[in-house]
């Protein structure tokens, strides 16, 4: 039983890591708490559902297209709206992203309704049994893809000159501008990457869970929790925080009941804030 619970927690945590990585990127680089993030995750889930319902595409096959569409949508929002608010007081950016969340979220409600949609592809990978532990291979593939994308973001921040400009802006915006970095363009790329990761996470979550606009607040809360657990400004922290949150929720669901799983994660969050407010891997710079 314990092995099964830990396996389920790790598979869930891999998805949580992908959900939170983009949120942490925007918060760390733009200093914007993006309240739209959860709705972008839901948007990715709906795009995956449409690709399955109308084109017959498996969510894993639709993944790059969903990430691209949501990423371009995020780039347009950043270029058209958010770039005007970057550098403003936190309350201003909160209001702007909250307003965008209301617009996009209500648009999803108008377009799809509040009913839950489920993706049930005809081709499934089945379930494997390893040492008495049942592993749903579809969920394992989704969690692996989510962790792979989180790892890809880490490598991009380490090796890509374009994304290294994002790190430079994160550490010192004025110095980066003096060195020739186009800060506004770096912000657009940052938000596009964040939105693409959110859309991809929504696609993968749609393979496991039902989809509804009402879930956006839950995904936003997960992003907050994982960022605090892992440490703002660290991709490794987002991965570790996501896996830790998945394990905590899975174990708490066994010991306290599924209805108390979220309560246990917030108790852990408060305890970590008291003893290690920077999180597990928090440090200056995003790497």
N, C-alpha and C positions, 0 to 999 in steps of 0.2 A: 504493500500500500504506500509506504513512504517513497519508494523508488518511483512509483507511478505519479505521485503528487509532485515530486521534484522535477520529473520529466515534463509534466504539464506546465509547471511554473517556468521552466526554462524556455519552452516553446512560446508561451505567452509573453515572457520578458523580451524575447527577440523582437517581437512586433512592437512592444512598448519602446524599445530603443530607437527604432526607426521613426516612430511617432514623435519622440522628443528631440531627436538630433537637429531637425530643422528649426524647431522652436528655440532651442538653445543657441543656434547659429545667429538668428536674427536678434535675439536678446543680447548676445555677446558683442556683435559687430555694430548693429545700428542703435543699441541701447533702447530698443522698442519692445515692449511687452505686447506681443501680437495676439490680441484676443480673437482674431480671425482664424487662428491656426486650426482649431478643432473643426471648423466648418470646411476648411480646405481638405482635411482628412475625409470628411463625409462626402465632399464633392468627388474625390478620387474613388470612393466606394461606389457612388452612383454612376460614374463613367465606366467603371469596370462592369457594373450590372447592365448598363446599356450595351456595352460591347458583347456581353454574353447573350442578352435577350434578343438583340437585333442582328448581330453578326455571328453569333455562335462561338466567339473567342473565349478560350479559357482565361481566367484572370492572370495567370502567369505569362501567357502570350500577349495579353493586352497591357502588361505592366509598363513597358517602355513608352507606349503611346499615351497612357494615362499620365505618367510622370511628365512627359513633354507638354501635354495640353495644360495641366495644372501649373507647371512651371512657367509657361508663357503667360497664363492668366495672372500669376503672381508678379511677373515682370511688368506687365501692363499696369497693375495696381500700384506698384512701387514707383514707376516712372510718372504715372499720371496723378497720383494722390499723395502717397506716403513721402516721396522725396521733398515735398513742400513742408512736411511736418518734422523731418529728421532734424535733431538739434533743438527742438522745442522742449519745453518742460514735459516731464513724464505724463502729467495729467492730460496734456494735449494729445499725445500719441495714443494714450489709452482711449480717449474719446473718439479719435479718428478710426482706430482699429475696431472699436466697439460698434461704431456706425457702419463700417464696412461689413462687419459680421452680421448685423441686423439685415442689411440689404441682401447679401448673398444667401444667408440662412432663410430669409423669407422667400427669396426667389426659388430656393430648393423646395420649400414647402408648397409654393404655388405650382411648381412644375411636377412634383412627385407626390405631394401629400405627405401626411405624417405616418402613413402605414409603413411597416417594416418590409423591406424587399430582401429576398434571399437568393443567392447565387448557388445553383445546383448544377454544375457541369456534368454532362453525360459521361465524360472520361475522368475517373478519379484514380488516384494512386493506391488506394486501399489502406490497409493497416498492417504494420509489421509487429511481430512479437519478439522481443529481445530480452532474454533472461526473465521471462514472466512479466515484462513491462510492455504494454500496448502503446505503439507509437503511430498516431494517424499521419500517414506520409504526406498528405496534402498540407496539414498544419506544419509539419516539419519542413517541407519545401518553402512554405511562406515565411517561417521564422528564419530559415537559412538565407533566403533572398533579402529579408529585412536587415539581417546582420551584415550581409555582404555589401549592401548599399551604405550602411553606416561605416563599414571599413573602407569602402571606396571614397567616401567623403574625407576620411582621415588621410588617405593617401593623396588625395587632391590637394588638401591643405598643406601637405608636406612637400609636394613635388611640382605642382602646377604653378607657373609664374603668375597666371591670372588670378588664381585663388590665393596665392601668397600675398597678392595685393590686398585681398580682403583681410588677411591677418595683420598686415601693416596698418590698415585703417582701424582695425580693432584696437591695436596697441597705442597708436597716436595718429589721430586723423589729420591734424595740422602738419605734422612732419611728413606724413605720406603724401599730402598735397604738394608740399615743397619739393618732394622727390619725383614729382611728375605723375603720381597716381591720380586718375580721374575719380574722385571720391563718389560722385553721384552714380557713375557707371558701376563702381564696386558695390554700391548699395543695391543697385538693380540686380546684379549677378547674385548677390547674397540672398535677396528675397526670392529670386527665381529658384535658386537651389533649395531653399527652405520649402517653398511651395511644391517643388517637384518631389521632395522627400515625403511631404505630407500626403500628396496625391498617391504616391507609390504605397505608402503605409495604408491608406484607405483601400486601395486595390487589394492588398494582401489581407487586410482585416475582413473585407467582403467575402473572401474565400472561406473564412472561419465563422464570422458572426453576421447576423442580419444587419441591414443598413437602414438608417432613418436620420433625418435632420435633427431629431431630438437627442441624438448621441453626441452632438458637437461639444456640449459642455463637459461631458465625461472625458472626451479626448483632450480637451484643454486642461482639465484637472490632472490627467495623467502626465501631460507635458510639464506642468509646473512641478509635480512631485518628483519626476525623474530628474529634472534639472537641479533641484535642490539636493536630492540624494547623491547624484553623481558629481555635481559641481559645475557651475556655470562656466563656459569657456573651454570645455573639454569633450571631444568626441568619445574618447575612452570612457569618460565619466558618464556620458549619455548611454553608452552600451552597458556599463556596469550598473548604473542606476536602473535601467530598464529591466535587466535580468534580476536584480535584487527585488524590484517591485513585483515582478511576476512570481518569484519564489515566495515572497511574503504573502501575497494575495492567495496563492495556491495552498500554502500551509495553513493560513488563517481560515480559509474556506473549509478545510478538513477539520480543524480543531474547534472553530467557533461557529461554523455555518457559513454558507455563501453570502448571506445578507450582511455579515460582519467583516467581510474580507477588506472592503475599502476602509472601514474604521481602523483596522490593524495597520494598514499602510500609512494612514495619517498620524497614528500614534508614533510609528517609527520616524516619520518626518519631523514631528515636534521634538522627539528625543535627539535626532541628529542635529537639528538647529541649535539645541541647547549645548551640545558638547562639541560639535564640529560644524559650525555655520558655513564654512566654505565647501562642504560636501566631501565626498570621498576623493575626488581627483581635481577639485577646483584649483585653478592657478591663473596667473596673468597670461593673457593671450589665448587664442583659440587654436588648439593643436591636439 
